[in-house]
């Protein structure tokens, strides 16, 4: 066993919700107002000089604005940082149908936005399970108003306590639609198991097949059907619901639900990948990292949209921390350098023509027949395996075991169990 420091988000319920809900509401509304001020400022700068100001510029412009003082200074910075990131994400889509981030406003009403307190904005008392959240200057002006919001909390996972963590980096107040919850982002030390073997695995991440895994003489394929079905359904739910005042209530609901479902899918998938590797005695996983793929070329209107929605960075980070807990090392491999999709994993021949159709790779040189994603996964494995072909059966590259996300259970299972359920 080994000790490692990892980052985790611990969720907590608020005991004294009735006492602090008004203060949290006022800060949540203030975060939405500041977002809207930042949104208007970005539009003004964009119209004037054709430039989107970054977070530092935005904070500099608005530091003296009256809305900036509604929150603790670090909390205000975080709101504007999220706005800047949202604009960069929209701009990089290069999709004429995509709308820029809207205003957080429905008529005259402002929704409750998440409020983040960084290290200087909160004080934690783990002995009595309390946290003091600093108010913005404008909320301290009343003669009898306290300078902080005192929340009494209970972690939603009973076996965890905050006094056992290395440190708490940020605290977030999150409106669930019915109440406020607290999210503590922590550095914590965990015991991780030693790897159970010396095998290696290669993982190729994709859009049609979310992941393809090669573990020597076994291969696993994880189709992304559930994600594609959700994307199609929620795209229709959101269509035509973005206006001057931002998304409608229905569109906002659809986006939240889509995000929750995607997050659960990626957690379930990464958990299963790591479990399957651990069961096969894998010590090192090489994962292809398509970090520059959005910059490489124009994939067309629909292709760019799908590429933007591809959460490969999130899935990769999930695999990394789940593998870390099992004592399995994960190495990110730049796909551009390996050229996984064009190169035959058997003889090393590089040719685009070898991908004869979607999902099928046939090498003209050595006549290897393989699933194209698994061929790429095996190329990934070769980066951490001296002689990968010696512990591999080529037949497994053409006939993988398929594992599907089962919507009825929320877990990943073998294809035959999902397909044959009553």
Beta strands, then each sheet from edge to edge (+ up, - down):
strand 1: 2-14
strand 2: 115-117
strand 3: 122-125
strand 4: 130-134
strand 5: 148-155
strand 6: 167-175
strand 7: 180-192
strand 8: 199-205
strand 9: 209-215
strand 10: 218-223
strand 11: 242-243
strand 12: 246-247
strand 13: 282-289
strand 14: 329-334
strand 15: 355-357
strand 16: 360-362
strand 17: 369-371
strand 18: 401-406
strand 19: 411-414
sheet 1: 2+ 6- 7+ 1- 5+ 4- 3+
sheet 2: 14+ 13+ 8+ 9- 10+ 18+ 19-
sheet 3: 11+ 12-
sheet 4: 15+ 16- 17+
end
